[in-house]
Amino acid sequence: MYLRLQLVHLGEQKKSHVLKSIGLNDKEIEGAIRICFSYENTKEDIDYTVEVLKTSVEEIRKIMMR
């Protein structure tokens, strides 16, 4: 499993042209997380990742007051 957050380049965020093309706004793009799977990932791997992401997002939202 591979996880990638929106990258920052030289102090400016480079917005994903793919996410823009599917109609996401800048705020949605800034919060995007890309997850790639392979045939080797199990259902348990995915379930674990989802649970960790849920908890992490809740904590980040509290910190950022969103």
C-alpha positions in Angstrom: 0.0 0.0 0.0 1.3 3.5 -0.9 0.0 6.7 0.7 0.7 10.2 -0.7 -0.5 13.6 0.6 -0.7 16.8 -1.4 2.9 17.9 -1.9 4.3 21.4 -1.3 6.8 22.8 -3.8 9.0 25.8 -2.9 6.4 27.2 -0.5 3.6 26.9 -3.0 1.2 24.1 -3.3 1.1 22.5 -6.8 -2.5 21.5 -7.3 -3.2 18.2 -8.9 -4.5 18.6 -12.4 -6.3 15.3 -12.1 -8.2 16.4 -9.0 -9.1 19.7 -10.7 -10.3 17.8 -13.8 -12.8 15.8 -11.7 -14.2 19.0 -10.3 -12.7 19.3 -6.8 -12.2 22.8 -5.5 -8.9 24.1 -4.0 -9.9 23.3 -0.4 -10.9 19.7 -1.3 -7.6 19.3 -3.2 -5.6 20.5 -0.3 -7.1 17.8 1.9 -6.7 15.0 -0.6 -4.9 11.8 0.2 -3.9 9.3 -2.5 -3.9 5.7 -1.6 -2.6 3.0 -4.0 -3.2 -0.7 -3.5 -1.7 -3.8 -5.0 -2.8 -7.3 -5.4 -0.8 -8.2 -2.2 -3.0 -6.0 0.1 -5.5 -7.9 2.2 -8.9 -6.8 3.4 -7.4 -6.6 6.9 -4.8 -4.1 5.5 -7.5 -2.0 4.1 -9.7 -2.1 7.2 -6.7 -1.1 9.3 -5.8 1.8 7.0 -9.4 3.1 7.1 -9.5 3.0 10.9 -6.2 4.8 11.2 -7.3 7.4 8.7 -10.6 8.0 10.5 -8.8 8.6 13.8 -6.1 10.8 12.2 -8.6 12.9 10.3 -10.6 13.5 13.4 -7.5 14.6 15.3 -6.3 16.9 12.5 -9.7 18.5 12.2 -9.7 19.3 16.0 -6.2 20.9 15.6 -7.3 22.9 12.6 -10.7 23.6 14.0 -12.6 22.4 10.8 
